Amino acid sequence: MRKVSTGFVYFFGALGGLLFGYDTGVISGAILFIQKQMHLGSWQQGWVVSAVLLGAILGAAIIGPSSDRYGRRKLLLLSAIIFFVGALGSAFSPEFWTLIVSRVVLGMAVGAASALIPTYLAELSPADKRGTMSSLFQLMVMTGILLAYITNYGFAGFYTGWRWMLGFAAIPAAILFLGGLILPESPRFLVKTGHSDHARQILDTMNKHNTPVVDKELAQIEEQAKMKNGGWKELFGLMVRPSLTIGIGLAIFQQVMGCNTVLYYAPTIFTDVGFGVNAALLAHIGIGIFNVIVTAIAVMIMDKIDRKKMLNIGAVGMGISLFVMSLGMKFSGGSQTAAIISVIALTIYIAFFSATWGPVMWVMIGEVFPLNIRGLGNSFASVINWTANMIVSLTFPSLLDFFGTGSLFIGYGVLCFASIWFVQKKVFETRNRSLEDIEATLRAKADEKEASLNAAK
């Protein structure tokens, strides 16, 4: 392994999250200028915003599973190239369809990053630090969103400012590619492909030369690497069913709680309750800064609190915040106090999301799947997440017109409380457990079920 620090590995391993956050967040400001210059109707505006989400579904579905065959690092480098091409293509688009295609290409890199990075970080991290290191991905996502808000505000006064907003993403994409050239491959993938000595070197570095820990972890990986790469049959099989249920459930609930509608439409919400446009954009930046701070705190406590407890605390906090925000919005038209309450509730909602469901979902889908289908399983969960994201984002404006802000967010709040039942009934704890221990437990439970089914026959 090249002589690089663990900090370098984790930073560049998670850097794709910054591009993920930037490219999904920047369009909220850019679309205001794109629709004027390209004379776009509401349908066309919707597709400019949602094209990245469509691309993300494709990227997660195609590139994610390929990492089981070609390795996490190579696909991360490919994602950086796609980010670069998509960013420049979007910035130089002369008309609507070129912009749509470029945004879909960009989305493929976003989807690939969401499928690859949690797996890559989980496989590199020691068990007692895996939650902290894997949640760096979400911290980068929130940092990218904040960077997008600042860039939007900075270029808002330029006629072609939207091109700079979209093209700026090419810079971190180039940095990610250069850093990726030095990143190590996942030790789990190396063992699977017969490079155990190289895997030992990486494990030794990541575990700070703790030889007993490295020996034990390598032995466990070698035992489980004997399993052939799995496919769809294994993904939907008896052993993986609990992991698949967790992946699908967390991916859907993270979106139907309304997180992205609040993040993407925060300026609209601010103007609806009486803020001016400039004040709304500045408030958006303030929320972005707050978001990053709260996510950084979550990174620090991720391995000190059980994942399930964090999800349940987050669901309660988000649900109550949405109820309060909804009531405030119902009365904000005639009351400055109600408007302020709405903004405070929105800020608290984002804090709970950023500290819990935001990072924990990505951490857990990188942990729960067995080694032989980890890329495929993580990819499948990411596809579900992006599909839910796209459905919620596309339906939000119509639902907003039909129900109004007050009533709509009550619906999202109800779904927050529904998630508690799911977490309690269907999610198993992963904190402080090695990936190999989690897989061994899944295998043992599947064997028990199969034996009981055979006995019943």
C-alpha positions, 0 to 999 in steps of 0.5 A, a space after each residue: 500500500 502506498 504510504 498515505 495517512 488514514 485521514 487522507 484515505 477517509 477524506 478522499 474516500 468520502 469526497 464523492 459525497 461533496 459532489 453528491 450534495 453539490 450537484 443535487 443542491 445547486 439546481 435550487 438556485 440555478 433553475 431560477 436563471 435557467 428557466 428565464 434564459 431558456 424560456 422553460 415551462 413548468 414541466 421542463 423546469 421539473 425535468 431539469 431538476 429531476 434529471 439528476 435523480 433519474 441519472 442517479 437511479 441508473 448510476 446506482 443500478 449499473 455502476 454499484 453492482 460492478 464494484 463486486 467485479 471490478 473493485 470499489 476504487 476503480 469504479 470511484 475513479 470512473 465516477 469522478 470522470 463522469 462527475 467532471 464530464 457531466 458538470 462541464 456538459 451542464 455548464 456549456 449546454 446550449 439548449 434544453 435537451 443537451 442540459 437534460 442529457 448532461 444532468 442525467 450523466 451527472 446523476 449517474 455519478 451521483 448514484 454511483 457515489 451513493 452506492 459505492 462510498 458507504 460500502 468502500 468506507 465500511 470495508 476500510 474502517 475498523 469495527 469500532 470506528 466504522 459508524 464515524 468513518 462511514 458517516 463522513 459521507 453524509 458530512 460531505 453531502 451536507 458540505 456539498 449542499 452548503 457549498 451549492 447554496 453559497 455558490 448560488 448566492 455568489 453568482 446570483 447577480 450574473 446573467 450567465 451565473 447558472 453556468 458557473 454554478 453548474 460548472 463549478 462542480 468540475 473542480 472537486 471532481 478533478 480533485 477526487 480523481 487525483 486523490 483516487 489514484 492514491 487511494 487503496 483498494 478495499 481489503 475485502 475485494 482484494 481478498 476475494 481476488 486473491 491478493 491477501 498480502 496486499 489486503 493485510 498491508 491495508 488492514 495493518 495501516 487502517 488498524 494502526 498496526 494492531 497485529 492481533 486485530 489484523 490477523 483476526 479480521 483477515 482470517 474472517 474475511 478469507 473465510 467469507 471470501 470463499 463464497 462466490 459472488 452472488 446475484 439476484 437469487 442470493 439478494 432475495 434469498 432467505 439469508 439476505 432477506 433481513 438485510 434487504 428489508 432494512 435496506 429497502 425500508 430505511 431507503 424509503 423512509 428516509 425520503 418519505 419523511 420529507 427531508 429533500 422537500 424541506 432541503 430543496 424548497 427551504 427558500 420557497 418555504 421562507 418566502 411563503 411565510 413572509 421573507 424576501 428573496 435575498 433574505 430567504 437565500 441568506 437564511 438558506 445559507 445559514 441553514 446549510 451551515 447549521 446542517 454541516 455543524 449538526 452532521 459533524 456532531 453526528 459523526 463524532 457520536 455515531 459509534 457511541 450511540 446505537 444506530 436504532 436509538 439514533 433513528 428513533 430519536 430522529 424520527 420523534 424529533 422530526 415528526 414533532 418539528 413537522 407538526 409545529 411547522 405545519 401549524 405555524 404555516 397555517 397561521 403565518 399569513 397574519 402573524 409574524 410570530 407564527 412565521 418565526 415559529 415555522 422557521 425555527 421548527 424547520 431548522 430543528 427538523 433539519 437538525 434532527 435529520 442531519 444528526 440521525 436519518 441522514 447519516 445512519 441510513 447510509 452507514 447501515 446499508 454499507 454494513 448489513 449486506 454479506 460480502 459476496 453481494 455487498 455491492 449489489 445489495 448497497 446498489 439496490 438500496 441506493 436505487 430504491 432511495 433515489 427512486 423514492 427521492 424522485 417520486 417525492 420531489 416530482 409529486 411535492 409541487 402538485 401535493 403542495 398545491 392540493 393540500 397546502 404547506 400546512 397540511 402536507 407537512 403533517 402527512 410527512 410527520 405521520 410517516 416519521 412516527 410510522 418509521 419507529 415501528 419499522 425500526 423496532 420490528 425490522 432493523 437489527 443493531 450493527 454498532 461495534 460489530 464487525 462486518 464478518 460477525 454481522 454476516 455470520 449471524 445472518 447465516 446462522 439465523 438462515 440455517 435455523 429457519 431452513 432447518 425449522 422449515 424442513 422439520 415442518 415438512 
